[in-house]
Amino acid sequence: MSDLNTQFAEAAAASKTLAERPDNATLLQIYALYKQGTEGNVQGSRPGFMDPVGRAKWDAWEEVKGMGQDAAKQAYIDLINKLKG
């Protein structure tokens, strides 16, 4: 499992140095998979109408609810590797 955690940490570092900035939908997917991989299922209540960014992030995280943390980490790694090209 530590190998997965090492790859996850490397992917997190690589996500900050991508050649091109991903579109908003992809950024939300990156965020959701990272949060699911590090914290598990979404927590707290959905942000209100006055916080559209927080609401979009919460909604994206909610979409991956139930995915195991290891599966989320692997999906995150795969997505970052795909974006690196």
N, C-alpha and C positions, 0 to 999 in steps of 0.2 A: 504494500500500500504506500510505503514511503516513496517509491518510484513515481507513483501517480501524483503524490503531493509535490515532488520535485518538478515534474513536468508542468503541473498546474502553476507553480510559482514562476517558472520560466515563461510560460504563456502569459501570465499576468504582466511580467516585465516587458515582454515583447509587444503586448497590446498598446503600450505607451509609445512605441517607436515604429508603428506601421507607416509605410510609405504614403498611403492615402488615408484620409479620414473617412471611416465608413458612414453610410447613410444613417439617418436617425433610427430606422427600424432595426438595423444591424446593431447599432449602439445599444438599443434597448435589450436586444437578445443577449449581447455580451454582458450587460449589467445583470440581467435576470439569471443567467447561468452562473455568473460569479457569486451572486448573493445566495443562490440555491446551493452551490458547492461549498460555501463557507459557513452559512448560517442555517441552512435547511429551509423549510417552508416559510412562506411570507408571514410576517408578524405585524401586529398593530392594525389599526383601522385605516381604511382607504382615505388618502388625503382629499380634502374638499375641492370644490369647484375653483377656488381662488389659487390653487397650487397645481396648475396643469402639468408641470414637469414631474413633480412628485407623484401625481396621479398616474401618469404614463409609466413611470418606473414601477410603481406598485402593481399596476395592471400587468406589466410584462412579467414581473416576478410571480404574480398569481397564476399566470399561464403555465408555469413549470412546476406548480405545486404538486407534490406527490412524487416527483422525480428524486431518486436517491442521490445523496451527496456525491458519491463516487461517479455515478452516471452523469451528473451535472458537470463535474470536473472534467470528465472525458469529453463531453460535448463542447465545453469551453475550449479545451485544448485543440480539438478538431477544428472548431470555428476560427480560432486565432491562426492556426497553421494554414488554413484555407485562405485567410485574408493576407497572410505574409506572402503567399504565392509560391 
